[in-house]
Amino acid sequence: MRASIIRIIAVSALTLIPGIVLAGDSERRAQVQAVPGPGSGAWRIVDSNDQLVGTLMGTDGVGAMLEGSSFFLQGVSSDGIPNTTSNYTLFYVTADCSGTPYGKPSTSGFFVDHVIIDNALYYVPATASKFTVFSYRLTDQMGTHTCQQLMFPGSSGYSPYSVIPLNFTPPFRVVQ
């Protein structure tokens, strides 16, 4: 009985690994099928030049790898990638909102937080140096608001946004 239990454990462990077939088990060998790797058969979004935009994730969401980071792009259609329409805030190390915009590094897990403005993706790399900010500019569905100084100037932990140009040419289409 002990040998049977060991054989069952060994067979179970080896048959859970895709592509492993036990040489002496012809019945089991006939049942084993290779499991496709991650992403095989996935629907991809490409631009008019057949440049890969990313993998379709829902009706208008695309998972994209850009410059080594993963992003979840929302609102993607055949017309392209839209500007961010939800509220976002850009911070500045100056008192008058001039210069490079700053933000907090992403903490969302698989995908990096970002903002899309005029065919450019703005994000804060996790390893970016941290600075103290003194002003901010809020943007919401009503547009960009005037520069505001922080109520408690000198908030720290902000990093400059990195910018990735989105050089995709609509119309986009789905391919497999």
N, C-alpha and C positions, 0 to 999 in steps of 0.2 A: 504494500500500500504506500509506503514511503516513497518508493521509486515512481509510482504513478503520480503522486502529488508533485514531486520534483519535475517530472516530465510535463505535467499540466502547466506548472509555473513557467518552465522554460519555453514551452510552445506559446503560451499566452504572451510572454514578454517579447519573443521574436516576431510574432505575427502582428503586434501592434506597431512595429517599425515598418513604414512603407517600403515596399520593394524587397523585403527579406523573405526568403522562401526556405523552408526546411527541406534539405535534399532528399530525405527518405520518406517524406509525407506527400505522396503523389496526389491524394485527394485534396489536401490543403493547398498544394501548389496550383491546382486547377482553379481554385477559388480566389487566389490572390491576384489583385489587379493593382497596377501602379497608381498611386494617388498623385494627381497633378500638383505641382509645386505652387507656392503662393503666387497669386496674381495671374496664373494661367487661366485663360478664358475670360479674364476681366474685360469690361468695357472701358476703352480708353478714349480720351478726348484729344483730338489733334487739330491744329490750325490749318489754314488754307495751303500752307507750305509743307504739310505733313509733319510738322514739329510737334512732339508730344507735349501736351499741356499737363495731363495727369490722368488719374483713374477716376471714373465716374463713381460717386458715392451718394446715391440718392437722385432725386429729380433734377437738382441744380447745384449739387455739391461736387467738388473735384478735389481729390487728394493729390498734391503735387510735391515733388522733391525739387527744390530750387537751391542751388549753391550748398548742397549738403544738409539742408534743413527741410523738415516736412511741414507743409501748410495745408489747411482745409480752406479752399476757396469757395465762397458762397455766392449764389446768384448767377452762376456761369450759364450762359446761353450761347446760341449760335452767333450772337453779336459780340461775344467776348466776355471779359472779366470786368464787372462793374466796379465803380468806386464804392468804398465803404459807406453805407447809409445809416448805420447805427451810430450812436454817440461815441466820440473819442476825444481825448484831451492830449495836446502836445505841450510839453513842458520845456522851459528854457533856462539857461544858466545866467541870462541877463534879466534886467528888471523890465525890459520893454518888448519881450517876445521876439527879439531879433536873433539871427544866427541859426545854428543847427537845432532841430527839435530833439527832445529827450523823452524817454519813457522808462517803464519798469520792465525787467526781463520777464519772459513768459513763464508761467507756472501751470499751463493747461495740460500737461501730459504728453500725448503723442504728437500733437500739432502745436506749432509755434504761433502765439498771438501776433496779429499783424493788422495793418491798416493799408488799404489800397487808395492811392490818390493819383489821378491822371496817369494811368498805365505804369505805375511804380508801386512796388510792395515795400512797405516800411515795417521793420521789425527790430527788436532789441536782442542781440545775441546774449546768451546766458553768461558768457565769459567776458562781456564788455566791462570796462572800467566804470566805476560808480562816481557820480558827481553830485553836487548840491545845486538845486534849482531855486529860482526866485520868482518866476512868472509862468503863466499858462494861458493857453488859448483853447477854449472848448469848441468843438464842432458837433452839431446835431443836425437833425432833419431840416431845420430852419436855416441852416447855413453856418458860417464861421462867425464867432462872436469876437468882440474886442478883447484885446490883451488885458489880463487881470494879474495884479501882483498877488502872490500867495499871502494868505492871512498870517501865516507863521513862516516868514521867509527863512530859507536855508534848509528846506527839506532835502534829505540826502538819499542816496541809493538809486539815483536815476542815471541812465546810460544813453549815449547818443544812438539814434536810430541808424541802422544800416539800410541801404536802399538797393533793391534789386529791380532793374528795369524789366518790365514785362513786354518782351519783344515778340509777342504772338500776333499773328495776322488773321483777323476774322475773315470769313465765317469759320466757326468751329464746327466739327462734326464728330459723331460717335463712330468708333471702329472697334472691332474685336480682335 
